[in-house]
């Protein structure tokens, strides 16, 4: 009966190994697919920046010029996120290893006192985290050394039979070690994905901010609206719209979010209104749209350029994108801008 049992054990181990390898392959495939998708988006932004430079909308040194300001504005946020991801990985790694060690000790060395509990590790407190982890490592090492000595003393005194210890340890390792490796693999690929997400977000944020500073001069954009005004004031502008088609057109307007042209800070929704809110133009009819933008110091830094766009669509016509260039000035200006 020993031989068939050994064959079954070998078959079980082979199946477990195949399943484990399959999971690693699946995790790797997911990571590669996600990384490829992010690289595609980043690559498109690089292409857009290069195209803007070739059209003269960005200076050749735009990326270098923007880099310092970007790191100054966003560097600390990305560094904090990186530290958080790293510490979260190590926290889970320590928790997993501690749980595995505790189970193995209880299985192989029954009667040994429980290890000191793992402290609650807060990744937001870097200094306290490393100090707690170091202290716990020292206390755990001391506990293991004392426990091994006490266990061996009991074995030497004949209080514990050692005949079955080797078999118990072997069975435990066969059963639990693959699960432990699986947990470590999951942690590893989670960390890789999180780090790649962080890298891609930083690159895309930087490139998008650089593109926002471009001066678009191609034929697809015929005009831009410059909106300026004092803190707490309202910047206004008017825009003429004509329906060149033979059918009635319903005009719809949508504003994108705006952000500082140098990429510093987050984008936000502008407080702006269009009059008339509903516009219907018959064939060859023409009308004016009036824009009113609220300028609040809580949203805009004085003397800094903010950029966004107004998207205008009508029945059957391509979307017209009108760039918005917004500046909050410290002194009142004389009224609105007409385009």
C-alpha positions in Angstrom: 0.0 0.0 0.0 3.0 2.3 0.5 3.8 2.5 -3.2 0.3 3.6 -4.4 0.2 6.1 -1.6 3.5 7.5 -2.7 2.2 7.7 -6.3 -0.9 9.6 -5.1 1.2 12.1 -3.2 3.5 12.6 -6.1 0.4 13.2 -8.4 -1.1 15.6 -5.9 2.2 17.6 -5.7 2.4 17.7 -9.4 -1.1 19.1 -9.7 -0.4 21.7 -7.0 2.7 22.7 -8.8 0.9 23.1 -12.1 -1.9 25.1 -10.5 0.6 27.3 -8.8 2.5 27.9 -12.0 -0.8 28.7 -13.8 -1.6 31.4 -11.2 1.8 33.0 -11.6 1.4 32.9 -15.4 -2.1 34.5 -15.1 -0.8 37.3 -12.8 2.1 38.0 -15.1 -0.2 38.2 -18.1 -2.5 40.6 -16.3 0.5 42.7 -15.3 1.9 42.8 -18.9 -1.5 43.7 -20.4 -2.1 46.5 -17.9 1.4 47.8 -18.5 1.0 47.7 -22.2 -2.3 49.7 -22.0 -0.6 52.3 -19.9 2.4 52.5 -22.2 0.0 53.0 -25.1 -1.6 56.0 -23.4 1.8 57.5 -22.4 3.1 56.9 -25.9 0.2 58.8 -27.4 0.9 61.8 -25.1 4.6 61.7 -26.1 3.5 61.7 -29.8 1.1 64.6 -29.1 3.9 66.6 -27.5 6.3 65.9 -30.4 3.6 66.9 -32.9 3.0 70.2 -31.0 6.7 70.9 -31.1 6.8 70.2 -34.9 4.0 72.7 -35.4 5.7 75.3 -33.4 3.0 75.2 -30.6 5.6 74.1 -28.0 9.2 75.2 -27.8 11.9 72.4 -28.3 12.9 72.6 -24.6 9.3 72.5 -23.3 9.8 69.2 -21.5 13.0 70.3 -19.8 11.4 73.7 -18.9 8.4 72.0 -17.3 10.2 69.3 -15.4 11.4 71.5 -12.6 8.0 73.1 -11.9 6.4 69.7 -12.1 8.7 68.1 -9.5 8.3 71.1 -7.3 4.5 71.0 -7.4 3.9 67.2 -7.5 7.1 65.6 -6.4 6.2 65.4 -2.7 2.8 63.8 -3.5 4.3 61.1 -5.7 7.1 60.5 -3.1 4.5 60.0 -0.4 2.5 57.6 -2.6 5.7 55.6 -3.4 6.5 55.4 0.3 2.9 54.3 1.1 3.0 51.5 -1.6 6.4 50.3 -0.4 5.5 50.2 3.3 2.2 48.5 2.5 4.0 45.8 0.7 6.5 45.2 3.5 3.7 45.3 6.1 1.8 42.5 4.3 5.0 40.6 3.7 5.8 40.7 7.5 2.2 39.7 8.4 2.3 36.8 6.0 5.7 35.6 7.1 4.7 35.9 10.8 1.5 33.9 10.3 3.4 31.2 8.5 6.1 31.0 11.2 3.5 30.9 13.9 1.6 28.0 12.2 4.8 26.0 11.6 5.9 26.4 15.2 2.6 25.2 16.5 2.6 22.2 14.2 6.3 21.2 14.7 7.0 22.3 18.2 3.7 21.9 20.2 3.7 23.6 23.6 5.9 26.5 22.7 4.6 29.8 23.9 2.9 32.0 21.3 5.1 34.6 19.6 4.6 38.3 20.4 1.7 39.8 18.4 2.5 41.8 15.3 2.0 45.5 16.0 -0.4 47.5 14.0 1.7 49.0 11.3 0.5 52.4 9.9 2.1 53.1 6.5 1.3 56.8 6.8 3.8 57.1 9.7 7.1 56.2 8.1 9.4 56.7 11.0 7.1 55.0 13.5 6.6 52.1 11.0 10.3 51.3 10.7 10.8 51.7 14.4 7.9 49.3 15.2 9.1 46.8 12.6 12.7 46.9 14.0 11.5 46.4 17.6 9.2 43.6 16.5 12.0 41.8 14.6 14.2 41.9 17.7 11.5 40.6 20.0 10.6 37.9 17.6 14.2 36.8 17.2 14.5 36.6 21.0 11.3 34.6 21.3 12.4 32.1 18.6 15.8 31.6 20.3 14.3 31.1 23.7 11.5 28.8 22.3 14.0 26.6 20.4 16.2 26.2 23.5 13.2 25.3 25.7 11.9 22.8 23.2 15.3 21.1 22.8 15.6 20.9 26.6 12.3 19.1 26.7 13.4 16.7 24.0 16.7 16.0 25.9 14.7 15.4 29.1 12.6 12.8 27.3 9.4 14.8 27.7 8.7 14.9 23.9 9.0 12.0 21.5 10.9 12.9 18.4 9.9 9.9 16.3 7.1 11.8 14.5 8.5 15.3 14.4 10.2 14.8 11.0 7.1 13.5 9.4 4.9 16.3 10.9 7.3 18.9 9.7 7.4 17.3 6.2 3.7 17.1 5.9 3.3 20.7 7.1 5.7 22.0 4.5 4.1 20.0 1.7 0.7 21.3 2.6 1.4 24.9 3.6 4.6 26.0 1.8 2.9 26.2 -1.7 0.2 28.4 -0.2 2.8 30.6 1.4 4.6 31.0 -2.0 1.3 31.8 -3.6 0.7 34.6 -1.1 4.1 36.0 -1.7 3.6 35.9 -5.5 0.3 37.8 -5.2 2.0 40.4 -3.0 4.8 40.7 -5.5 2.6 41.3 -8.6 0.4 43.7 -6.7 3.4 45.8 -5.9 4.6 45.7 -9.5 1.2 46.8 -10.7 0.9 49.6 -8.1 4.4 50.9 -8.9 3.7 50.8 -12.7 0.4 52.6 -12.1 2.2 55.3 -10.1 4.9 55.7 -12.8 2.3 55.9 -15.6 0.2 58.4 -13.7 3.2 60.7 -13.1 4.3 60.6 -16.8 0.8 61.2 -18.1 0.2 64.0 -15.6 3.5 65.7 -16.6 2.9 65.3 -20.4 -0.7 66.5 -20.1 0.4 69.6 -18.2 3.0 70.3 -20.9 0.5 70.0 -23.7 -1.8 72.4 -21.8 0.8 75.1 -22.3 0.9 74.8 -26.1 -0.3 77.7 -28.3 -2.5 75.9 -30.9 -2.1 77.6 -34.2 -3.3 74.9 -36.6 -6.3 75.5 -38.9 -8.7 73.3 -36.8 -8.8 76.1 -34.1 -9.5 79.5 -35.5 -9.8 81.5 -32.3 -9.3 81.5 -28.5 -11.1 83.3 -25.8 -9.0 85.3 -23.4 -10.9 85.7 -20.1 -9.4 88.1 -17.5 -10.8 89.9 -14.5 -10.1 90.8 -10.8 -10.6 88.5 -7.8 -14.3 88.0 -7.2 -15.2 89.5 -10.5 -16.8 88.0 -13.7 -14.9 87.7 -16.9 -17.2 87.8 -20.0 -16.9 87.2 -23.7 -19.1 86.9 -26.7 -18.9 84.4 -29.6 -20.7 84.6 -32.9 -22.2 81.3 -34.2 -23.7 80.7 -37.7 -25.6 77.8 -39.1 -24.2 77.1 -42.6 -26.4 74.1 -43.2 -29.8 73.8 -44.8 -31.3 72.2 -41.7 -32.1 73.6 -38.3 -29.3 73.2 -35.9 -29.6 72.9 -32.1 -26.4 74.3 -30.6 -25.0 72.6 -27.5 -22.1 73.9 -25.4 -19.9 72.0 -22.9 -16.9 73.2 -20.9 -14.0 71.1 -20.1 -12.2 71.3 -16.8 -9.5 73.9 -16.5 -6.1 73.8 -14.9 -2.9 75.9 -14.7 -1.1 76.0 -18.0 2.2 75.0 -16.3 0.5 71.8 -15.0 0.7 72.8 -11.3 -2.3 71.8 -9.2 -5.3 69.8 -10.1 -7.9 70.5 -12.8 -11.3 71.7 -11.7 -14.7 72.5 -13.2 -15.0 76.3 -13.9 -18.0 78.2 -12.7 -19.2 79.6 -16.1 -22.5 80.1 -17.8 -23.6 80.6 -21.4 -26.5 82.8 -22.6 -28.7 81.7 -24.2 -28.7 78.4 -22.5 -30.7 76.9 -25.3 -30.0 78.0 -28.9 -31.7 76.8 -32.1 -30.6 78.2 -35.4 -32.4 77.9 -38.7 -30.6 77.6 -42.0 -28.2 80.5 -42.5 -29.1 82.1 -39.2 -26.5 83.6 -36.9 -26.6 84.4 -33.2 -24.2 85.3 -30.4 -23.3 83.3 -27.3 -22.3 85.2 -24.1 -20.0 83.6 -21.6 -19.7 84.7 -18.0 -16.9 83.2 -15.9 -16.7 83.7 -12.1 -13.2 84.4 -10.9 -12.6 83.3 -7.4 -9.2 83.3 -5.6 -10.0 79.9 -4.2 -9.9 78.6 -7.8 -7.3 80.8 -9.5 -3.9 82.0 -8.5 -3.4 85.7 -9.5 -1.4 86.3 -12.7 -1.2 82.6 -13.6 -2.6 81.4 -16.9 -5.3 78.7 -16.8 -6.4 76.8 -19.8 -9.5 74.9 -20.8 -11.9 74.6 -23.7 -15.4 75.2 -24.8 -16.9 72.5 -27.0 -19.6 73.6 -29.4 -21.7 71.1 -31.3 -24.5 71.4 -33.8 -26.6 69.1 -35.8 -24.4 67.3 -38.4 -21.4 69.6 -37.8 -17.9 68.6 -36.5 -17.3 69.7 -33.0 -15.8 73.2 -32.6 -13.2 73.4 -29.8 -12.6 76.9 -28.6 -9.6 77.2 -26.2 -10.1 79.3 -23.1 -7.2 81.3 -21.6 -8.1 82.5 -18.1 -6.1 84.9 -16.0 -7.0 86.4 -12.6 -5.4 89.9 -12.4 -4.9 91.8 -9.2 -6.4 95.0 -10.6 -9.7 95.5 -12.4 -9.7 95.3 -16.1 -12.0 97.0 -18.6 -14.8 94.7 -19.4 -14.9 91.6 -21.5 -13.3 90.3 -24.6 -15.1 89.9 -27.9 -14.1 87.2 -30.4 
